[in-house]
Amino acid sequence: MLYQFYEADSAMRQNKSRDGKDHILLIISLSKNLSYGIIVLLCNSWGLAYSAQAQPLSQKFQKAPTNSTLPKLTEPWPQGTEAKPPLLAPAPEPISIPEPETPLPDSTAYTLGSGDRVQIDIFNIPEYSGENGQHQVQIDGTLNLPLVGNVSVEGKTLDEAKELIQEKYGEYLQISIVNLNLLAARPLKIAIAGEVQHPGSYTISPIVDGGDDVQGGTQLPTVTKALQVAGGVTTSADVRQIKIRRTQLNSPEQVISINLWELLQDGNLRQDIALRDGDTLFVPSITEVNPVESAQLVNANFAGTNTQPLNIAVVGEVARPGPYILETGIDQSQVSATEENSDSTEADNNVSSAQNTKLHTVTKAIKMAGGITPSADIRQIRVRRLTRAGTEQIIKVDLWQLLQDGDLNQDLVLESGDTIYVPVADEVNLDELAEVTASSFSPGNLKINLIGEVVNPGIISMVPNSTLNQALLAAGGFNQGRAETEEVELIRLNPNGTVTRRQVQVDFSAEVNEETNPTLLNNDVILVGRSGRAALSDNVRGVLAPFSPINRILGVFLDIFD
């Protein structure tokens, strides 16, 4: 029985073993089939790719049929011509990366120095606080404080000085809480150089406005205030490149760039920074003067208006060339308003007086020199100016544009030492000359010389644009009985130095025209000849002059028939 059971068990194990082998064989078979399938797929894929690459190579050497309608992709270049290079794509425009702007310094970082008055308040120590805590920085830059002695605060900000004082008192007090305020700032000594009216060293006192800000109501002078004290900037100043050199304790010198043009155009008050004691303000010269910008700069409150007489020179085609001294007048209508402000300082009064000063321009200087001559070229006037740095500037002035378009920017504001040069015109246009002659910078009166048979011969003064008929009438008209009334001779000195003489038919009823009633120019000469009868009478009298008795008889006879 046991033996049968053992055989049955053995048979079952053999069956199970056989079944496991069958499963393993089945898995191996499936794996082989799957591998073969993957290999076949890869081979097929490789064959397709190879055929796709090989197809154009094989077609390259095949000739198209003659009856093919496919367009030709390329054609041979004709003989005698060269192939043009292919057009290159335009180069991309360079990308401009703006340069980072130099940040302006913090205007509240005031540094202490000799002469500053401060107030120290110590927590729970009334003996050293309030009025008892008011101290002045001594000449050596120290504060003489009770209990701790001298504390050096030279060149330190309020926060730095506060921490230092608090540390000193911490050695003696269990709780040292210190508060430091600036009561009154010291006068600032500032150097101003460059394109200002009065460069040099200045001492400017801060303004106390009684406010409750961090600096005890003290306003430090700004860049524009310092420029006003120095008389303002000149018209040659480059207000975009103003430099401030500032010394710092235990640090390299700091250079700050100021652009006051942004203040004028955009109202950027950050450019008008507060100055510090020992600052050097430098205003450079502009390379090329722009009349439009110069006119805007003149109206700024920090622009220069020199109250001293201007020494200038006017040369070229003007009536009286030479040097001139232009006295600078004060607009008295604005002085009374300035005098009413009795609280203003002396520097403020000087600034107000300078701003009320009348300015001298190119046209005023030419007018003082007697006006331009008829041969002047008002389109090419030049103003030569020396900058504070010693360089020379040549400024072009076009007064014709002033006459035609009313461009007041062409009437340049003058500086002391300027030289105005009026060149000779290459060609004079008579139509334009009449308009120029009537301008404000032409001679006020024309000098016309009348010779011959007029009632009052000689040089007469005429207003600009006077005509021939007006000149004859101003001389009293023709000398009746002796003058040739049909025509007169007009003699004119041309700009090129030549003289022209022409006969002009007289017609007192004619309007202004070049044939019978031309417009006169300065220094024209009008010759009124004798009539034929007057000429005969004068000749007979000349011949019979030696025979005085007969001459008297014939003279009476000729006078009867004249």
C-alpha positions as CSV (number, residue, x, y, z in Angstrom):
1,M,0.0,0.0,0.0
2,L,2.7,2.3,0.9
3,Y,4.6,1.3,-2.2
4,Q,1.6,2.3,-4.4
5,F,1.3,5.6,-2.7
6,Y,5.0,6.2,-3.3
7,E,4.7,5.4,-7.0
8,A,1.6,7.6,-7.3
9,D,3.5,10.5,-5.7
10,S,6.5,9.9,-7.9
11,A,4.3,10.0,-11.0
12,M,2.7,13.3,-9.9
13,R,6.2,14.8,-9.4
14,Q,7.3,13.7,-12.8
15,N,4.2,15.2,-14.3
16,K,4.8,18.5,-12.6
17,S,8.4,18.6,-13.6
18,R,7.4,17.8,-17.2
19,D,4.8,20.6,-17.1
20,G,7.4,23.2,-15.8
21,K,9.8,22.2,-18.5
22,D,7.1,22.7,-21.0
23,H,6.4,26.2,-19.7
24,I,10.1,27.1,-19.9
25,L,10.4,25.8,-23.4
26,L,7.3,27.8,-24.4
27,I,8.7,31.0,-23.0
28,I,12.0,30.5,-24.8
29,S,10.2,29.9,-28.0
30,L,8.2,33.0,-27.7
31,S,11.3,35.0,-26.9
32,K,13.1,33.7,-30.0
33,N,10.1,34.5,-32.2
34,L,9.9,38.0,-30.7
35,S,13.6,38.6,-31.3
36,Y,13.4,37.4,-34.8
37,G,10.5,39.8,-35.4
38,I,12.4,42.8,-34.0
39,I,15.4,42.0,-36.2
40,V,13.2,41.7,-39.3
41,L,11.6,45.0,-38.5
42,L,14.9,46.7,-38.1
43,C,16.2,45.3,-41.4
44,N,13.1,46.5,-43.2
45,S,13.5,50.0,-41.7
46,W,17.2,50.1,-42.7
47,G,16.4,49.0,-46.2
48,L,13.7,51.7,-46.6
49,A,16.1,54.4,-45.4
50,Y,18.9,53.2,-47.7
51,S,16.6,53.1,-50.7
52,A,15.4,56.7,-49.9
53,Q,19.0,57.9,-49.9
54,A,20.1,56.0,-52.9
55,Q,17.2,57.0,-55.1
56,P,18.3,60.6,-55.9
57,L,21.9,59.4,-56.5
58,S,20.7,56.9,-59.0
59,Q,18.4,59.4,-60.7
60,K,21.3,62.0,-60.9
61,F,22.9,60.0,-63.7
62,Q,19.6,59.4,-65.5
63,K,18.7,61.6,-68.4
64,A,15.3,63.0,-68.6
65,P,13.3,62.1,-71.7
66,T,13.4,64.6,-74.6
67,N,9.6,65.1,-74.4
68,S,9.8,65.9,-70.7
69,T,7.8,69.0,-69.6
70,L,9.6,69.4,-66.3
71,P,11.2,72.9,-66.0
72,K,14.9,73.2,-66.0
73,L,16.3,74.0,-62.6
74,T,19.6,75.5,-63.8
75,E,20.7,76.9,-67.1
76,P,24.3,77.5,-68.3
77,W,25.7,81.1,-68.1
78,P,25.9,82.8,-71.5
79,Q,29.3,83.1,-72.9
80,G,31.1,86.4,-72.2
81,T,29.4,87.0,-68.9
82,E,30.4,86.3,-65.4
83,A,28.3,84.8,-62.8
84,K,27.0,87.2,-60.2
85,P,27.7,86.3,-56.7
86,P,24.7,85.4,-54.6
87,L,23.1,88.2,-52.6
88,L,24.1,88.1,-49.0
89,A,21.6,88.5,-46.3
90,P,21.9,92.0,-44.7
91,A,23.9,92.0,-41.6
92,P,21.7,92.4,-38.5
93,E,21.8,95.8,-36.9
94,P,24.0,96.0,-33.7
95,I,22.0,95.9,-30.6
96,S,22.7,99.0,-28.5
97,I,23.0,98.3,-24.8
98,P,22.5,101.4,-22.8
99,E,25.3,102.2,-20.4
100,P,24.3,102.1,-16.8
101,E,23.8,105.5,-15.3
102,T,25.9,106.5,-12.4
103,P,23.6,106.8,-9.4
104,L,23.5,110.2,-7.7
105,P,24.7,110.3,-4.1
106,D,22.2,110.4,-1.3
107,S,21.7,114.1,-0.5
108,T,20.8,113.4,3.2
109,A,24.2,111.8,4.0
110,Y,25.6,114.9,5.6
111,T,29.0,114.6,7.2
112,L,30.0,116.6,10.3
113,G,32.8,119.1,10.4
114,S,34.2,122.0,12.3
115,G,31.5,124.6,13.0
116,D,28.4,122.3,13.0
117,R,26.0,122.6,16.0
118,V,24.4,119.4,17.2
119,Q,22.2,118.3,20.1
120,I,22.7,115.1,22.0
121,D,19.8,113.5,24.0
122,I,20.7,110.6,26.3
123,F,17.9,108.4,27.6
124,N,17.1,109.0,31.2
125,I,20.0,111.4,31.6
126,P,18.5,114.9,31.5
127,E,21.8,116.5,32.8
128,Y,23.4,115.7,29.4
129,S,20.3,116.2,27.2
130,G,18.2,119.0,25.8
131,E,19.9,122.4,26.1
132,N,22.7,120.8,28.1
133,G,23.3,118.5,25.2
134,Q,23.9,121.2,22.6
135,H,27.5,121.3,21.4
136,Q,29.6,122.7,18.5
137,V,32.2,120.7,16.6
138,Q,35.5,122.2,17.5
139,I,38.2,123.3,15.1
140,D,39.9,119.8,15.4
141,G,36.7,118.0,14.4
142,T,35.9,116.7,17.9
143,L,33.0,117.1,20.4
144,N,33.9,117.9,24.0
145,L,31.3,115.8,25.8
146,P,30.8,115.5,29.6
147,L,31.9,112.2,31.2
148,V,33.6,110.8,28.0
149,G,35.7,113.8,26.9
150,N,36.6,114.5,23.3
151,V,35.0,112.4,20.6
152,S,36.2,112.8,17.0
153,V,33.3,113.2,14.6
154,E,35.1,114.8,11.6
155,G,33.8,113.4,8.3
156,K,31.2,111.1,10.0
157,T,27.5,111.1,9.2
158,L,25.0,111.6,11.9
159,D,24.3,107.9,12.2
160,E,28.0,107.1,12.4
161,A,28.6,109.8,15.0
162,K,25.6,108.6,17.0
163,E,26.8,105.1,17.2
164,L,30.3,106.3,18.2
165,I,28.9,108.5,21.0
166,Q,26.6,105.7,22.2
167,E,29.5,103.4,22.4
168,K,31.5,105.9,24.4
169,Y,28.7,106.4,26.9
170,G,28.2,102.6,27.1
171,E,31.4,102.3,29.0
172,Y,29.9,104.4,31.9
173,L,26.1,103.8,31.6
174,Q,24.1,100.6,31.9
175,I,21.6,101.7,29.3
176,S,23.1,104.1,26.7
177,I,20.5,105.2,24.2
178,V,21.7,108.3,22.4
179,N,19.8,110.5,19.9
180,L,21.8,113.0,17.7
181,N,20.3,115.9,15.7
182,L,21.9,118.6,13.6
183,L,20.9,122.1,14.8
184,A,22.8,124.3,12.4
185,A,25.2,123.3,9.6
186,R,28.5,125.1,9.1
187,P,29.1,127.5,6.2
188,L,30.3,125.6,3.1
189,K,33.4,126.5,1.3
190,I,33.0,125.6,-2.4
191,A,35.2,126.1,-5.4
192,I,33.5,126.9,-8.7
193,A,35.4,126.8,-12.0
194,G,34.7,126.7,-15.7
195,E,32.0,128.4,-17.7
196,V,30.6,130.7,-15.0
197,Q,30.6,134.5,-14.9
198,H,32.8,134.7,-11.8
199,P,34.8,131.6,-11.1
200,G,36.5,131.2,-7.7
201,S,36.1,130.2,-4.1
202,Y,32.8,130.9,-2.3
203,T,31.5,130.5,1.2
204,I,27.8,129.8,1.2
205,S,25.8,129.5,4.4
206,P,23.0,127.0,4.6
207,I,19.4,128.2,4.9
208,V,17.5,127.5,8.1
209,D,13.8,127.1,7.4
210,G,12.7,126.0,10.9
211,G,11.4,122.6,9.7
212,D,11.4,119.4,11.7
213,D,13.3,117.2,9.3
214,V,16.3,115.0,10.1
215,Q,18.7,117.9,9.7
216,G,16.9,120.3,12.1
217,G,15.3,122.4,9.3
218,T,18.7,123.2,7.6
219,Q,18.7,123.4,3.8
220,L,22.1,122.9,2.2
221,P,23.0,124.9,-0.9
222,T,22.4,123.0,-4.2
223,V,24.2,123.1,-7.5
224,T,21.9,125.7,-9.0
225,K,22.2,127.9,-5.9
226,A,26.0,127.8,-6.1
227,L,25.9,128.7,-9.9
228,Q,23.7,131.7,-9.1
229,V,26.1,132.9,-6.5
230,A,29.0,132.6,-9.1
231,G,27.0,134.8,-11.5
232,G,25.5,132.0,-13.5
233,V,26.7,129.9,-16.3
234,T,27.8,131.4,-19.7
235,T,26.2,130.5,-23.0
236,S,29.2,128.3,-23.8
237,A,28.5,126.1,-20.8
238,D,27.9,122.4,-21.2
239,V,25.2,121.9,-18.6
240,R,25.0,118.2,-19.5
241,Q,28.5,117.4,-18.2
242,I,28.9,119.3,-14.9
243,K,31.3,117.6,-12.6
244,I,31.5,117.7,-8.8
245,R,34.7,116.5,-7.1
246,R,34.1,115.5,-3.5
247,T,36.8,114.5,-1.0
248,Q,35.9,111.8,1.4
249,L,37.5,110.8,4.7
250,N,39.7,107.6,4.3
251,S,38.2,107.1,0.8
252,P,39.2,108.1,-2.7
253,E,37.9,111.3,-4.2
254,Q,34.4,111.0,-5.6
255,V,33.4,112.4,-9.0
256,I,29.7,113.1,-9.5
257,S,28.2,113.9,-13.0
258,I,25.3,116.3,-13.0
259,N,23.0,116.9,-16.0
260,L,21.1,120.1,-15.5
261,W,19.6,119.9,-19.0
262,E,17.3,117.2,-17.6
263,L,16.3,119.7,-14.9
264,L,15.4,122.2,-17.6
265,Q,13.6,119.8,-19.9
266,D,12.1,117.2,-17.6
267,G,12.2,119.0,-14.2
268,N,14.4,116.3,-12.7
269,L,15.2,117.7,-9.3
270,R,17.5,114.8,-8.5
271,Q,20.1,116.5,-10.7
272,D,20.1,119.5,-8.4
273,I,21.9,117.8,-5.5
274,A,23.0,119.3,-2.3
275,L,26.6,120.3,-2.0
276,R,29.1,119.5,0.7
277,D,31.9,121.5,2.4
278,G,35.0,121.3,0.2
279,D,33.2,120.4,-3.1
280,T,34.6,121.6,-6.4
281,L,32.1,122.4,-9.0
282,F,33.4,122.4,-12.6
283,V,31.3,123.5,-15.6
284,P,33.0,122.5,-18.9
285,S,32.8,124.3,-22.3
286,I,30.5,123.0,-25.0
287,T,32.2,121.8,-28.2
288,E,29.6,123.5,-30.5
289,V,27.1,126.2,-29.6
290,N,23.5,125.4,-30.5
291,P,21.5,128.7,-30.9
292,V,18.2,127.0,-29.9
293,E,19.7,125.5,-26.7
294,S,21.5,128.7,-25.9
295,A,18.2,130.6,-26.0
296,Q,16.7,128.2,-23.6
297,L,19.7,128.3,-21.3
298,V,19.6,132.1,-21.1
299,N,16.2,131.9,-19.6
300,A,17.2,129.5,-16.8
301,N,17.5,130.8,-13.3
302,F,21.1,129.7,-13.1
303,A,22.1,131.4,-16.4
304,G,24.7,134.1,-16.3
305,T,23.8,137.7,-16.8
306,N,27.0,139.7,-16.4
307,T,26.3,143.1,-14.9
308,Q,29.8,144.4,-16.0
309,P,30.2,146.3,-19.3
310,L,30.9,144.0,-22.3
311,N,34.0,144.5,-24.4
312,I,33.3,143.4,-27.9
313,A,34.5,144.1,-31.5
314,V,32.4,144.5,-34.7
315,V,34.3,144.2,-37.9
316,G,33.5,143.7,-41.6
317,E,30.6,145.2,-43.5
318,V,29.3,147.6,-41.0
319,A,29.2,151.4,-41.1
320,R,31.7,152.0,-38.2
321,P,33.8,148.8,-37.5
322,G,35.9,148.7,-34.4
323,P,35.8,147.9,-30.7
324,Y,32.8,148.8,-28.5
325,I,31.9,148.8,-24.8
326,L,28.3,147.8,-24.2
327,E,27.0,149.1,-20.9
328,T,24.7,146.6,-19.2
329,G,21.5,148.3,-18.1
330,I,19.3,147.2,-15.2
331,D,15.6,146.7,-15.7
332,Q,14.4,149.2,-13.0
333,S,10.8,147.8,-13.2
334,Q,12.0,144.6,-11.6
335,V,14.3,146.2,-8.9
336,S,11.4,147.4,-6.7
337,A,10.0,143.9,-6.3
338,T,13.5,142.7,-5.2
339,E,14.0,145.5,-2.7
340,E,10.7,144.7,-1.0
341,N,12.0,141.4,0.2
342,S,14.0,142.6,3.2
343,D,14.6,139.1,4.5
344,S,16.7,138.0,1.5
345,T,20.5,137.6,1.9
346,E,23.1,139.6,0.1
347,A,23.7,136.7,-2.3
348,D,20.0,136.5,-3.1
349,N,19.9,140.2,-3.9
350,N,22.9,139.9,-6.2
351,V,21.2,137.0,-8.0
352,S,18.0,138.9,-8.4
353,S,19.8,141.9,-9.8
354,A,21.7,139.8,-12.3
355,Q,18.5,138.2,-13.5
356,N,17.0,141.6,-14.1
357,T,19.9,142.7,-16.3
358,K,19.2,143.5,-20.0
359,L,21.1,141.4,-22.4
360,H,23.0,142.4,-25.5
361,T,22.6,140.5,-28.7
362,V,24.3,140.5,-32.2
363,T,21.7,142.8,-33.8
364,K,22.2,145.4,-31.0
365,A,25.9,145.3,-31.4
366,I,25.6,145.8,-35.2
367,K,23.2,148.6,-34.7
368,M,25.7,150.3,-32.4
369,A,28.3,149.9,-35.1
370,G,26.2,152.0,-37.5
371,G,24.4,149.1,-39.1
372,I,25.3,146.8,-42.0
373,T,26.4,148.1,-45.4
374,P,24.5,147.1,-48.6
375,S,27.2,144.6,-49.5
376,A,26.9,142.6,-46.2
377,D,26.1,138.9,-46.2
378,I,23.8,138.5,-43.3
379,R,23.5,134.8,-43.9
380,Q,27.2,134.1,-42.9
381,I,27.8,136.3,-39.9
382,R,30.3,134.7,-37.5
383,V,30.9,135.3,-33.8
384,R,34.3,134.4,-32.5
385,R,34.3,133.5,-28.8
386,L,37.0,132.4,-26.4
387,T,36.0,129.9,-23.7
388,R,37.2,129.8,-20.1
389,A,39.5,127.0,-21.1
390,G,41.2,129.1,-23.8
391,T,39.7,127.4,-26.8
392,E,38.1,129.3,-29.7
393,Q,34.4,128.9,-30.7
394,I,33.1,130.0,-34.1
395,I,29.3,130.5,-33.9
396,K,27.3,131.0,-37.1
397,V,24.5,133.5,-37.1
398,D,21.9,133.7,-40.0
399,L,20.1,137.0,-39.7
400,W,18.2,136.4,-42.9
401,Q,16.5,133.5,-41.2
402,L,15.6,136.0,-38.4
403,L,14.0,138.3,-41.0
404,Q,12.1,135.6,-42.9
405,D,11.0,133.2,-40.2
406,G,11.3,135.3,-37.0
407,D,13.8,132.9,-35.6
408,L,14.9,134.8,-32.5
409,N,17.4,132.1,-31.7
410,Q,19.7,133.5,-34.4
411,D,20.0,136.8,-32.4
412,L,22.8,135.3,-30.2
413,V,23.4,136.7,-26.7
414,L,26.9,138.1,-26.5
415,E,29.6,137.5,-24.0
416,S,32.4,139.8,-23.1
417,G,35.3,139.4,-25.5
418,D,33.1,138.3,-28.5
419,T,34.1,139.5,-32.0
420,I,31.4,139.8,-34.6
421,Y,32.4,139.5,-38.2
422,V,30.1,140.5,-41.1
423,P,31.4,139.2,-44.4
424,V,31.0,140.6,-47.9
425,A,28.3,139.0,-50.0
426,D,29.3,137.3,-53.3
427,E,26.2,138.5,-55.0
428,V,23.7,141.1,-54.0
429,N,20.0,140.5,-54.7
430,L,18.3,143.8,-55.0
431,D,14.9,142.4,-54.0
432,E,16.5,141.1,-50.8
433,L,18.5,144.2,-50.3
434,A,15.4,146.3,-50.0
435,E,14.1,144.1,-47.2
436,V,17.5,144.1,-45.4
437,T,17.7,147.9,-45.7
438,A,14.5,148.2,-43.8
439,S,15.6,145.9,-40.9
440,S,16.4,147.1,-37.4
441,F,20.1,146.4,-37.8
442,S,20.6,148.5,-40.9
443,P,21.6,152.1,-40.7
444,G,18.9,154.2,-39.2
445,N,19.0,156.8,-42.1
446,L,20.3,156.8,-45.6
447,K,22.8,159.4,-46.8
448,I,21.8,160.6,-50.2
449,N,23.8,163.2,-52.1
450,L,22.0,165.4,-54.6
451,I,24.1,167.4,-57.0
452,G,23.1,169.8,-59.7
453,E,19.9,171.8,-60.4
454,V,17.8,171.2,-57.3
455,V,16.6,173.8,-54.9
456,N,18.7,172.5,-51.9
457,P,21.6,170.5,-53.2
458,G,23.9,168.5,-50.9
459,I,23.6,165.4,-48.6
460,I,20.2,164.8,-47.2
461,S,19.1,162.1,-44.7
462,M,16.4,159.7,-45.7
463,V,14.6,156.9,-44.0
464,P,15.3,153.3,-45.3
465,N,13.6,152.2,-48.5
466,S,13.1,155.8,-49.7
467,T,12.7,156.3,-53.5
468,L,14.2,158.6,-56.1
469,N,11.1,160.8,-56.2
470,Q,11.1,161.2,-52.4
471,A,14.7,162.3,-52.5
472,L,14.0,164.9,-55.2
473,L,11.1,166.3,-53.3
474,A,13.1,166.3,-50.0
475,A,15.7,168.5,-51.8
476,G,13.1,171.1,-52.7
477,G,12.4,169.8,-56.2
478,F,13.9,170.9,-59.5
479,N,15.5,174.4,-60.0
480,Q,12.9,175.8,-62.3
481,G,14.2,177.2,-65.5
482,R,17.6,175.5,-65.2
483,A,17.0,171.8,-64.4
484,E,16.6,169.0,-66.9
485,T,13.2,167.7,-65.6
486,E,12.9,164.7,-68.0
487,E,15.6,162.5,-66.6
488,V,18.3,162.4,-63.9
489,E,21.5,160.3,-63.5
490,L,21.7,157.8,-60.6
491,I,25.3,157.0,-59.5
492,R,25.7,154.0,-57.2
493,L,28.8,152.3,-55.6
494,N,28.4,148.6,-56.0
495,P,29.5,146.0,-53.3
496,N,32.3,144.8,-55.5
497,G,33.8,148.2,-55.7
498,T,32.6,149.2,-59.2
499,V,30.4,152.2,-59.9
500,T,27.3,152.2,-62.1
501,R,25.7,155.2,-63.7
502,R,22.3,155.1,-65.4
503,Q,19.8,157.5,-66.6
504,V,16.4,157.4,-64.9
505,Q,13.3,158.9,-66.5
506,V,11.5,161.1,-63.9
507,D,7.8,160.4,-63.3
508,F,6.5,161.8,-60.1
509,S,3.2,159.9,-60.5
510,A,5.0,156.5,-60.8
511,E,4.9,153.9,-58.0
512,V,8.1,152.2,-56.7
513,N,9.9,150.5,-59.6
514,E,13.4,150.1,-60.9
515,E,12.8,152.0,-64.2
516,T,11.3,155.4,-63.1
517,N,11.2,155.4,-59.3
518,P,13.9,153.0,-57.9
519,T,14.6,152.4,-54.2
520,L,17.7,154.2,-53.0
521,L,20.6,152.8,-51.1
522,N,22.9,154.4,-48.7
523,N,25.5,156.7,-50.3
524,D,23.6,157.0,-53.6
525,V,24.3,160.1,-55.7
526,I,21.6,161.8,-57.8
527,L,22.8,164.2,-60.5
528,V,20.3,166.6,-61.9
529,G,21.6,168.1,-65.1
530,R,21.0,171.5,-66.7
531,S,18.5,172.1,-69.4
532,G,19.7,173.1,-72.9
533,R,18.8,176.8,-72.5
534,A,20.6,177.0,-69.1
535,A,23.6,175.4,-70.6
536,L,23.6,177.8,-73.5
537,S,23.2,180.8,-71.2
538,D,26.1,179.6,-69.0
539,N,28.3,179.1,-72.0
540,V,27.6,182.6,-73.5
541,R,28.3,184.2,-70.2
542,G,31.5,182.3,-69.8
543,V,32.7,183.4,-73.2
544,L,31.8,187.1,-72.7
545,A,33.1,187.2,-69.1
546,P,36.2,189.3,-70.1
547,F,33.9,191.9,-71.7
548,S,32.1,192.9,-68.6
549,P,29.9,195.9,-70.0
550,I,28.7,193.8,-72.9
551,N,28.3,190.9,-70.6
552,R,26.0,192.8,-68.4
553,I,23.9,194.0,-71.3
554,L,23.6,190.5,-72.7
555,G,23.0,189.1,-69.3
556,V,19.9,191.3,-68.9
557,F,18.8,190.3,-72.4
558,L,19.2,186.6,-71.6
559,D,17.5,186.9,-68.3
560,I,14.5,188.5,-70.0
561,F,14.1,185.5,-72.3
562,D,14.9,182.8,-69.7
